[in-house]
């Protein structure tokens, strides 16, 4: 399990890097294959060339020795070594012989030499402690006149192709550069689509993406732009319809309130009717808040402590905040009205469900700021936390004395996601709830 987790972390996460690595691996495997094939194709001709050189030297030496007086053969061998660099030694029965390696190169050389000099030809890699390529031969095919021909071992070694390596490295670097350009050109529209989709998910309306590239990418971009425009139009129509409904409902509600104040003589009954009308008006306002969205407001650099103080002061006139603890916060880039609405909803939620003791705390942790609204109510069961963040959901069995639409936490959750943050609902030690709004530091 740990190995799988470690391997999962080592695998690149972006399509650009993954595709580039796969293309690079393909290029490296291709180059390695061609180098191997080149080495195999070059090895046999070089072995045959070396064998032919040995055969030619043996034949020339053999002809010279046959034509020479047997008494003068030793002097002739000495002259050949000094003038032509040909090393010829008489073969002795006491010679210490070490064979050549048994590999493909030397097998090809053995077969070629034997086919021309005869099956009795011997080969060695070292004779009497002297390394080289040793080939035996007989003068006029007489066994008593056997000699060793020694070729330097460098003849069997291939010179490292440094120029070819340089050109190959340059070609490989060029291929990798072109591969990176191709892959980045393919993934760039995908990155733009991912960014725009993230904005749409946060309730914003991004500008249309440039339509270009391959036909598949162009079709995908066109479809996304159409979807974005359709969502923008639907949201606008929804907001317009709800605004019209709000206007149409609030007009008779205002008449009802005026009629109740003038017609109902009983003070308690009149207060109850007015309270119901005000609750209906608040519900309509909350519906509008949820339907309107927050994507149109421009973000601005804000001191969150000042904003929290202002919102808490406004709420204090309604319900009261018993304690406020403000930490050192840097100015952050937020949508001021949206965050204000989120804080008002959290404070209103705490006042409705958590009693009169409400505390507000702010702090800065690496990469984000946290705003806690703490109450001393019944809290929320852990299994119900995520459900209560959805629209139109309430915990009736735990907070049955509350009235509302169940949109307050959903609005806060959406505002948090709009800022790439989050809303956490945590159990407070000793009872109650901590509603924590987490906002990333962007300045």
Backbone torsions as a table, in degrees:
resi	resn	phi	psi	omega
1	UNK	NA	-45.1	179.6
2	UNK	-65.5	-38.4	178.9
3	UNK	-63.4	-42.8	178.4
4	UNK	-63.2	-39.2	178.1
5	UNK	-64.9	-41.9	179.4
6	UNK	-64.5	-43.1	178.0
7	UNK	-64.1	-37.5	178.0
8	UNK	-63.5	-34.3	178.2
9	UNK	-72.5	-31.4	-178.3
10	UNK	-76.1	-24.5	-179.7
11	UNK	-70.1	129.2	178.9
12	UNK	-58.5	146.1	-176.1
13	UNK	-92.9	-26.0	-175.6
14	UNK	-89.9	146.5	177.8
15	UNK	-63.7	-34.7	-179.7
16	UNK	-60.0	-51.8	-177.2
17	UNK	-68.1	-41.3	-179.7
18	UNK	-61.2	-48.1	-178.8
19	UNK	-65.2	-40.2	179.4
20	UNK	-63.9	-41.6	179.0
21	UNK	-64.6	-39.3	178.1
22	UNK	-65.6	-43.1	177.9
23	UNK	-65.0	-41.4	178.2
24	UNK	-62.4	-42.0	178.3
25	UNK	-62.0	-40.6	177.5
26	UNK	-61.9	-42.0	179.6
27	UNK	-65.3	-45.2	179.9
28	UNK	-62.3	-43.2	178.8
29	UNK	-63.6	-41.1	178.3
30	UNK	-62.4	-45.3	179.8
31	UNK	-64.3	-43.5	179.3
32	UNK	-62.3	-39.2	178.9
33	UNK	-64.4	-43.4	-179.7
34	UNK	-67.2	-37.6	176.7
35	UNK	-63.3	-40.6	178.1
36	UNK	-64.7	-44.7	178.4
37	UNK	-63.6	-38.3	178.1
38	UNK	-64.1	-42.5	178.5
39	UNK	-63.3	-41.2	178.5
40	UNK	-67.4	-39.4	-179.4
41	UNK	-70.8	-29.2	-177.7
42	UNK	-84.5	-23.0	-173.1
43	UNK	-68.5	-45.3	-176.9
44	UNK	-65.8	-47.3	176.7
45	UNK	-59.4	-36.0	179.3
46	UNK	-67.9	-38.2	177.2
47	UNK	-64.5	-42.4	179.5
48	UNK	-67.4	-35.4	178.2
49	UNK	-65.1	-42.1	177.9
50	UNK	-65.7	-40.4	177.7
51	UNK	-62.8	-40.6	179.8
52	UNK	-67.3	-35.3	176.0
53	UNK	-62.6	-45.9	179.1
54	UNK	-62.3	-42.7	179.2
55	UNK	-63.1	-41.4	-179.8
56	UNK	-64.4	-44.7	179.2
57	UNK	-63.7	-41.8	178.7
58	UNK	-61.9	-44.3	-178.6
59	UNK	-65.3	-42.6	179.5
60	UNK	-66.4	-42.8	179.2
61	UNK	-65.5	-41.2	179.8
62	UNK	-61.4	-43.2	179.8
63	UNK	-65.0	-39.5	179.8
64	UNK	-66.5	-39.9	-179.0
65	UNK	-70.9	-34.9	178.4
66	UNK	-66.0	-39.0	-178.6
67	UNK	-76.5	-18.4	-176.4
68	UNK	-86.5	157.8	175.3
69	UNK	-68.1	130.8	-178.9
70	UNK	-52.5	-30.8	179.8
71	UNK	-68.8	-29.9	-175.3
72	UNK	-97.5	8.6	-175.3
73	UNK	-67.2	-36.8	180.0
74	UNK	-64.9	-42.4	177.1
75	UNK	-63.9	-36.5	178.6
76	UNK	-65.4	-41.8	178.5
77	UNK	-62.5	-38.0	178.3
78	UNK	-65.1	-41.3	178.3
79	UNK	-65.0	-39.8	178.6
80	UNK	-63.1	-39.0	179.8
81	UNK	-67.4	-38.7	-176.8
82	UNK	-77.7	-40.1	-174.0
83	UNK	-90.5	-38.6	-173.9
84	UNK	-108.1	-9.2	-178.6
85	UNK	74.5	16.5	-179.9
86	UNK	-91.2	121.4	-177.9
87	UNK	-96.5	111.9	178.8
88	UNK	-122.1	128.8	180.0
89	UNK	-129.4	141.5	174.2
90	UNK	-66.4	137.9	178.3
91	UNK	-83.5	131.5	179.5
92	UNK	-117.8	153.3	-179.7
93	UNK	-67.4	-22.9	-178.3
94	UNK	-91.8	6.9	-178.9
95	UNK	-62.4	138.0	173.7
96	UNK	-90.1	113.8	-171.0
97	UNK	-115.1	128.8	174.1
98	UNK	-113.7	121.8	-175.5
99	UNK	-68.0	161.4	174.1
100	UNK	-75.5	158.3	177.9
101	UNK	-60.1	146.2	179.7
102	UNK	-94.0	78.2	177.8
103	UNK	-127.3	-179.8	-173.4
104	UNK	-61.5	-42.6	-176.7
105	UNK	-60.0	-50.7	-175.8
106	UNK	-74.8	-27.8	175.7
107	UNK	-65.3	-41.9	176.6
108	UNK	-62.1	-41.2	179.0
109	UNK	-65.1	-42.7	178.9
110	UNK	-58.8	-49.3	-176.1
111	UNK	-61.9	-40.4	-178.7
112	UNK	-66.8	-44.3	-179.0
113	UNK	-67.7	-43.3	-179.3
114	UNK	-63.2	-35.5	-179.6
115	UNK	-65.5	-20.8	-178.2
116	UNK	-109.1	-30.6	-178.1
117	UNK	-99.9	-12.0	178.4
118	UNK	109.7	159.2	-175.9
119	UNK	-71.5	-13.6	-179.8
120	UNK	-84.8	2.1	-178.6
121	UNK	-68.0	133.7	178.0
122	UNK	-107.2	153.5	-179.7
123	UNK	-130.5	151.4	179.5
124	UNK	-154.8	153.3	175.5
125	UNK	-99.8	-15.8	178.0
126	UNK	-156.8	132.0	177.0
127	UNK	-127.9	122.5	179.4
128	UNK	53.6	39.9	176.3
129	UNK	81.3	1.9	-178.7
130	UNK	-106.2	118.7	-176.2
131	UNK	-80.8	151.1	177.2
132	UNK	160.9	-166.3	174.7
133	UNK	-108.3	107.6	-173.5
134	UNK	-103.6	131.9	178.9
135	UNK	-131.4	128.1	-179.9
136	UNK	-90.5	150.8	175.0
137	UNK	-153.8	161.4	179.8
138	UNK	-120.2	143.1	178.5
139	UNK	-76.1	120.6	178.1
140	UNK	57.6	28.8	176.3
141	UNK	60.6	30.2	175.6
142	UNK	-97.9	126.9	-173.3
143	UNK	-65.7	-27.7	-177.2
144	UNK	-75.7	-15.8	179.4
145	UNK	-110.1	69.0	-177.9
146	UNK	-102.4	140.0	-178.0
147	UNK	-132.1	162.5	173.3
148	UNK	-107.9	130.6	169.3
149	UNK	-102.4	124.2	-178.3
150	UNK	-112.1	119.3	173.5
151	UNK	-104.1	141.1	178.9
152	UNK	-58.7	146.3	-179.2
153	UNK	-65.0	-17.6	-179.9
154	UNK	-63.7	-22.7	179.4
155	UNK	-64.6	-26.5	-179.8
156	UNK	-87.6	-8.5	-179.3
157	UNK	-96.2	136.3	178.1
158	UNK	-91.8	136.7	179.1
159	UNK	-71.1	133.5	-178.4
160	UNK	-65.0	126.2	-174.6
161	UNK	-79.4	75.1	-179.1
162	UNK	-59.7	-44.8	177.7
163	UNK	-59.1	-42.1	179.2
164	UNK	-65.3	-36.0	178.0
165	UNK	-63.9	-40.8	178.0
166	UNK	-62.2	-47.3	178.7
167	UNK	-64.8	-38.5	178.4
168	UNK	-65.2	-41.4	177.9
169	UNK	-63.6	-40.6	177.8
170	UNK	-64.0	-41.3	178.9
171	UNK	-65.2	-39.9	179.5
172	UNK	-65.3	-43.7	178.1
173	UNK	-61.6	-41.2	178.4
174	UNK	-64.3	-41.0	179.4
175	UNK	-63.8	-41.6	178.7
176	UNK	-66.2	-38.6	177.7
177	UNK	-63.2	-45.0	178.6
178	UNK	-64.0	-40.2	178.0
179	UNK	-61.4	-42.9	178.2
180	UNK	-62.4	-42.6	179.1
181	UNK	-63.6	-41.7	-179.4
182	UNK	-65.4	-47.2	-177.6
183	UNK	-65.5	-42.2	179.7
184	UNK	-65.7	-33.6	178.6
185	UNK	-68.7	-33.3	178.8
186	UNK	-73.7	-40.7	-174.4
187	UNK	-85.0	-15.8	-178.7
188	UNK	-60.3	-46.4	176.0
189	UNK	-62.6	-32.0	178.6
190	UNK	-67.2	-38.4	176.9
191	UNK	-65.1	-39.6	177.2
192	UNK	-63.6	-40.4	178.0
193	UNK	-65.0	-40.2	179.4
194	UNK	-63.5	-42.9	178.2
195	UNK	-63.7	-42.9	179.7
196	UNK	-67.5	-38.5	178.0
197	UNK	-64.2	-36.0	176.6
198	UNK	-63.6	-40.6	177.6
199	UNK	-65.1	-40.7	178.0
200	UNK	-62.9	-39.4	178.6
201	UNK	-63.7	-26.8	178.4
202	UNK	-90.6	8.9	176.8
203	UNK	87.8	10.1	179.9
204	UNK	-95.6	170.1	-179.7
205	UNK	-124.0	94.0	-176.5
206	UNK	-71.0	159.5	176.1
207	UNK	-67.1	151.7	179.9
208	UNK	-58.2	141.5	179.5
209	UNK	-82.5	140.3	178.3
210	UNK	-60.7	131.2	-177.7
211	UNK	-96.0	110.5	-178.9
212	UNK	-161.8	-176.2	179.1
213	UNK	87.1	-157.0	-179.2
214	UNK	-63.6	159.9	-174.2
215	UNK	-63.6	-34.7	178.7
216	UNK	-66.3	-43.9	178.1
217	UNK	-65.8	-37.1	178.7
218	UNK	-64.5	-41.6	178.4
219	UNK	-64.4	-41.2	178.6
220	UNK	-63.3	-43.1	-179.8
221	UNK	-65.8	-41.6	177.9
222	UNK	-61.0	-43.5	-179.9
223	UNK	-64.5	-40.3	179.4
224	UNK	-66.0	-42.9	179.2
225	UNK	-61.9	-40.0	177.9
226	UNK	-64.9	-42.1	178.5
227	UNK	-61.8	-43.7	-179.4
228	UNK	-62.4	-43.3	179.1
229	UNK	-66.1	-38.2	178.2
230	UNK	-64.1	-43.0	178.3
231	UNK	-63.9	-40.1	178.9
232	UNK	-63.1	-42.3	179.9
233	UNK	-67.1	-40.4	-179.9
234	UNK	-64.6	-42.8	178.7
235	UNK	-63.3	-41.1	179.0
236	UNK	-64.4	-41.9	179.6
237	UNK	-66.3	-39.1	179.6
238	UNK	-64.2	-44.7	178.9
239	UNK	-63.0	-38.6	-179.9
240	UNK	-66.5	-40.9	179.6
241	UNK	-65.7	-44.4	-179.0
242	UNK	-67.3	-35.4	176.5
243	UNK	-64.1	-39.2	177.4
244	UNK	-65.9	-41.3	177.9
245	UNK	-63.1	-41.6	179.3
246	UNK	-60.4	-43.9	-179.7
247	UNK	-64.7	-42.4	-177.6
248	UNK	-68.6	-31.4	-180.0
249	UNK	-81.0	-37.1	-175.3
250	UNK	-71.3	-27.1	177.9
251	UNK	-64.4	-51.4	176.8
252	UNK	-67.9	-28.4	176.6
253	UNK	-64.4	-39.6	177.1
254	UNK	-64.0	-39.2	178.6
255	UNK	-67.0	-38.9	178.5
256	UNK	-62.5	-41.5	-180.0
257	UNK	-64.4	-44.3	178.9
258	UNK	-63.1	-41.1	-179.9
259	UNK	-65.5	-39.8	-179.7
260	UNK	-66.1	-38.9	-180.0
261	UNK	-67.7	-28.8	-177.3
262	UNK	-92.6	-28.7	-170.2
263	UNK	-103.3	-27.0	-175.0
264	UNK	-91.3	117.9	-176.7
265	UNK	-82.1	-31.9	-178.2
266	UNK	-72.4	125.1	-175.9
267	UNK	-64.6	-42.0	-178.4
268	UNK	-66.1	-43.8	178.9
269	UNK	-63.9	-41.5	179.1
270	UNK	-63.6	-41.5	179.5
271	UNK	-64.8	-37.6	179.8
272	UNK	-66.4	-41.6	179.2
273	UNK	-65.3	-43.4	179.5
274	UNK	-62.8	-38.8	178.5
275	UNK	-63.8	-40.8	177.7
276	UNK	-63.4	-40.8	179.7
277	UNK	-64.7	-42.1	178.7
278	UNK	-64.9	-36.9	177.8
279	UNK	-65.5	-40.9	177.5
280	UNK	-62.9	-40.0	178.5
281	UNK	-65.3	-38.6	178.3
282	UNK	-67.2	-37.2	178.2
283	UNK	-64.3	-42.2	177.8
284	UNK	-61.2	-42.0	179.8
285	UNK	-63.7	-37.4	-179.5
286	UNK	-71.3	-37.6	174.3
287	UNK	-58.6	-42.7	179.9
288	UNK	-65.5	-41.0	178.2
289	UNK	-58.8	-42.5	-178.6
290	UNK	-71.6	-38.8	-176.9
291	UNK	-76.1	-28.4	-175.7
292	UNK	-68.9	-35.7	-176.0
293	UNK	78.1	175.9	-174.9
294	UNK	-127.2	8.9	-170.0
295	UNK	-75.8	-13.7	-174.4
296	UNK	-87.5	-19.1	-176.3
297	UNK	-74.6	140.9	177.9
298	UNK	-84.5	136.7	178.6
299	UNK	-73.8	147.2	178.4
300	UNK	-142.1	153.7	-179.2
301	UNK	-70.8	123.4	-169.5
302	UNK	-135.0	141.9	169.8
303	UNK	-85.5	107.3	-173.2
304	UNK	-65.9	-32.8	178.9
305	UNK	-61.5	-41.9	178.1
306	UNK	-64.1	-42.2	179.9
307	UNK	-63.1	-43.4	179.3
308	UNK	-62.9	-41.2	179.3
309	UNK	-62.4	-42.3	179.7
310	UNK	-65.1	-44.5	-179.0
311	UNK	-66.7	-41.7	178.7
312	UNK	-64.4	-36.7	177.0
313	UNK	-65.4	-39.6	176.8
314	UNK	-65.5	-43.2	179.5
315	UNK	-69.4	-28.6	-178.3
316	UNK	-62.2	-32.6	178.3
317	UNK	-70.8	-18.2	-178.1
318	UNK	-97.1	-52.1	-174.7
319	UNK	-126.5	-41.3	179.0
320	UNK	110.5	134.4	174.4
321	UNK	-113.9	117.5	-172.2
322	UNK	-77.1	-28.8	-176.2
323	UNK	-150.5	140.1	178.5
324	UNK	-138.0	122.4	-179.3
325	UNK	-121.2	114.2	-175.3
326	UNK	-109.8	126.9	176.9
327	UNK	-92.1	177.9	177.5
328	UNK	-78.1	114.5	-177.8
329	UNK	-120.2	139.1	173.2
330	UNK	-79.7	154.6	173.5
331	UNK	-61.1	136.8	-177.9
332	UNK	-126.9	158.2	-179.1
333	UNK	-91.0	109.5	-178.1
334	UNK	-139.3	165.6	169.9
335	UNK	-87.7	107.3	-168.1
336	UNK	-61.2	-46.8	-177.6
337	UNK	-66.0	-38.2	-178.8
338	UNK	-66.1	-45.7	179.9
339	UNK	-65.8	-37.1	175.2
340	UNK	-59.2	-43.9	178.5
341	UNK	-62.8	-39.4	179.3
342	UNK	-64.3	-44.8	179.6
343	UNK	-64.0	-41.6	178.1
344	UNK	-61.0	-40.5	179.0
345	UNK	-65.6	-40.6	179.1
346	UNK	-65.7	-43.3	178.9
347	UNK	-66.0	-39.1	178.3
348	UNK	-66.6	-39.5	177.4
349	UNK	-63.2	-41.6	178.8
350	UNK	-66.2	-38.3	-179.7
351	UNK	-68.1	-37.2	-178.1
352	UNK	-72.1	-43.2	-168.3
353	UNK	-108.5	-13.8	-171.5
354	UNK	-115.8	6.9	179.5
355	UNK	85.4	-166.9	-173.6
356	UNK	-86.0	-21.5	-177.8
357	UNK	-84.7	101.2	-179.2
358	UNK	-121.0	131.5	177.9
359	UNK	-121.9	143.5	177.1
360	UNK	-121.4	129.3	-178.9
361	UNK	-132.2	142.0	174.8
362	UNK	-127.5	148.2	177.9
363	UNK	-155.6	162.2	177.5
364	UNK	-118.0	125.9	173.9
365	UNK	-119.0	164.2	-177.0
366	UNK	-53.4	118.5	175.1
367	UNK	88.5	-8.0	-177.6
368	UNK	-159.1	164.8	171.4
369	UNK	-114.0	152.9	-179.1
370	UNK	-126.2	135.0	176.5
371	UNK	-120.7	116.1	-178.7
372	UNK	-105.7	131.5	170.1
373	UNK	-113.3	114.3	-170.6
374	UNK	-111.7	130.6	175.0
375	UNK	-124.6	175.4	-177.2
376	UNK	-120.9	35.3	-179.1
377	UNK	-83.7	-151.4	-177.3
378	UNK	-83.0	-13.9	-178.4
379	UNK	79.0	-174.3	-178.7
380	UNK	-129.4	131.6	174.7
381	UNK	-58.6	143.5	-175.1
382	UNK	-58.8	-35.6	-178.9
383	UNK	-72.0	-12.0	-177.6
384	UNK	-101.4	-3.2	-171.4
385	UNK	-62.4	-52.8	-176.5
386	UNK	-66.5	-34.4	180.0
387	UNK	-64.9	-36.5	-177.3
388	UNK	-72.5	-11.9	175.1
389	UNK	-80.9	-10.5	179.8
390	UNK	-84.3	155.0	-177.9
391	UNK	-64.4	147.0	171.9
392	UNK	63.2	32.6	176.6
393	UNK	-121.0	140.1	179.1
394	UNK	-142.9	156.5	178.9
395	UNK	-100.6	82.8	-172.4
396	UNK	-66.5	-37.5	-174.8
397	UNK	-70.0	-25.9	-178.9
398	UNK	-95.5	-28.1	-174.8
399	UNK	-134.1	62.4	-171.3
400	UNK	-75.2	-12.8	-178.8
401	UNK	-86.6	6.7	-174.8
402	UNK	-94.9	153.1	173.2
403	UNK	-127.8	145.1	-179.2
404	UNK	158.8	-171.7	-175.0
405	UNK	-103.2	-13.2	-174.9
406	UNK	79.4	23.0	-179.4
407	UNK	-105.6	-10.3	-172.8
408	UNK	-59.4	-53.9	-179.0
409	UNK	-68.6	-32.7	177.2
410	UNK	-63.6	-39.4	177.3
411	UNK	-64.7	-44.0	179.2
412	UNK	-63.0	-42.7	179.1
413	UNK	-59.9	-41.8	-179.0
414	UNK	-68.8	-39.0	177.8
415	UNK	-65.3	-38.2	177.5
416	UNK	-63.2	-45.3	179.1
417	UNK	-65.8	-32.7	177.0
418	UNK	-60.0	-33.2	178.9
419	UNK	-94.8	12.5	-177.0
420	UNK	61.1	31.4	176.8
421	UNK	-113.1	-154.0	-177.9
422	UNK	-157.3	163.4	174.7
423	UNK	-117.2	126.9	177.9
424	UNK	-117.2	136.2	175.2
425	UNK	-112.5	111.8	-172.3
426	UNK	-118.9	145.1	176.3
427	UNK	-73.7	133.6	178.3
428	UNK	-88.9	137.3	177.2
429	UNK	-65.4	125.1	-176.6
430	UNK	96.4	-0.2	178.9
431	UNK	106.8	145.8	-179.7
432	UNK	110.7	-171.8	-173.7
433	UNK	-134.3	142.1	171.2
434	UNK	-112.3	111.8	174.8
435	UNK	-95.3	109.8	-173.7
436	UNK	-108.1	117.9	174.8
437	UNK	-96.7	118.5	-177.1
438	UNK	-109.1	123.2	-178.4
439	UNK	-123.7	128.3	178.9
440	UNK	-68.6	149.8	179.8
441	UNK	-80.9	111.2	176.1
442	UNK	-129.1	121.5	-178.9
443	UNK	-136.7	NA	NA
